[in-house]
Each structure stands twice: as structure tokens, then as C-alpha cells.
Amino acid sequence: MVSIIEQLKKQRKEMKMRQAELGKKLGLPQSHISKIEREETDPRFSTIQDMARILDHELMLVPRQLIPFVNSMLRGGDTYEPRWKLDGVEDGETSPSHKRGIW
């Protein structure tokens, strides 16, 4: 699994932003950005959050039980079967029965 720091480093490089530039925007020296990217230091959550926002990303905390649902939505796949159904929809149907004239 790719760490958040690895993803942010990749994004920084894709944006052609140097560590010194990112550091300046964060108010941190380039050497500290380097240590963060090499995972030699444990930055504060707020620092990672600020890095992400500068690099056009957003960190989100997701409850563990919702991770499969979120991953499915991000992949755009239809492999996730929702745990809810619309009122009046039977298994295998896609719309309520009253819309087809069945009351």
C-alpha cells in the first residue's frame, strides 16, 4: 500500500514543485520536507493536511466500516452491493414497482 507521504511526494514531482518551494509555502525549511518525504520524521497531521492541500489533494477520515464502499465509489465499479434498497424495490429490480404500473 502506498503511503500518504509517497503519494504527496509523487504529486509534488508531477506538479514540478521543488521541496524548497513546498517548504516555503508551508513555512518549513527544505531539509524538513526532505526528511518528511524520506519518512525520517513523523510530521504533525496538520502539516500533512497542509501539504496535501497545497498539492491539490484533500485528506479525509473515513470510518473503517465504510472503506469498502468508498473504495468502490472511487474505482467507479459496480461490484459493491448497497445495503439499502429503495422502498418498493424487490431484489433484481432497479425501480419501484409502482412506476411500472404495479400497485
N, C-alpha and C positions, 0 to 999 in steps of 0.2 A: 504494500500500500504506500502510495506516495504521500509524504508528509506535507503539512500545510506550508512549512518553510520551503520545501523543494518546489512546490507549486508557485509560491510567490517569487522565488528566485528565477524560475523559468519565465514567468510573466514579466519580470523586470528586464530580463535579457531580450524577450520578444519586443518589448517597448523601446529597446535600445537605450535604456536608462542605466547610467553608471551607479555603482554603490555610493559614490560621493554625492551624486545628485539626490538619490533617495535619502541619504543621511541628512543632507541639508534640509530637505522638506520635513523630515522627522525631528530635526534639531539634535541629531546624533552624529558622532564622527564616523567617517567611512570605515575605520577599523572595527567599530562596534557592529556595523552592518555586516562586515565580513565574518565576524565571529558568530553572528546570528545565522547567517547562511551556511556556515560550516557546522552549525549546531554545537558550537563550543560553549555557548552560553544559553541560559533559559530566559528569554525575554518575557516581560510582562504581557499579559493578554492585551492590554491597551496598546502596546507597541505593535503587536502582530495585527491587531484590528486597524490601526492607523496605516501600517504598511499595506495591508490589503486594500484599503480604500484609495490610497494614492495610486496603487497598481490596478485600479478599476475592478476590484473584487469586493465581495461582501461576505463576512463570516456570519454564520447562522448556527445557533444551538438548536438541535433537533432532539426531541425525546427519543430515546433508544427504540421504543416500540414502533415509532413512525419511520425509522430509517428505511425499511424495505419499500414503503410507499413512496417516500421522497426519491429514493434511487430509481424506482420505476418511472416516476414522472420526469426525472432528469434525463433518463435514457430515451424517453418517448415511447417506450414499449407498452404493449397491452398485456403483458404477462401477469400483471397484478390484478387480482380479482378483488374489487372493493368489498368491504364487509357490510355495506349498506345497499339497499335497493330502494328505488322509488316506490311510493305507495301504489299498489295495484299492478305491479310488475311481477310476473311469475318467472321462474327460472328459465333462462334461454330467451326471454323476450327483451326487447330494447325500449319499449314504450308502454305506458299504462294501457290496460285492456279497453278502457272507455274511449280512448282515441280511435280504436278500430271499430267502434260501434257495439262493443260487448259491455253490458252493464250488469 
